Amino acid sequence: MTERKTYTTRTGKVLTDADIEAIADEVEQGDYDVEVLMSRRRPRGRPMIGDAPSEVVPVRLDPALRHAVEARAEADHTTASDIIRQALKRFLEVA
């Protein structure tokens, strides 16, 4: 007897050979609309923050300033990057 192989989707659902066979049968019968399936896919990559792709700008922070940024980020339930962006926008008076 041949051992059945299982496959796992990205969401963690386990697909057996029988599941794969059933999906293949549906595809062969034309029950899948590719446009609908493609529209369900999430866009890849990070969402844009502004109106164009963002750039990484390395910056050096002394330990006390870094600690303050991280503490504020934790208190606000956000990231250090978001705190730095907010601070720069306020300082530069940019929306």
Secondary structure, DSSP 8 states (H G I E B T S, - for coil): ------EE-TT--EE-HHHHHHHHHHHHTT---HHHHHHHS---S---SSSS----------HHHHHHHHHHHHHTTS-HHHHHHHHHHHHHT--
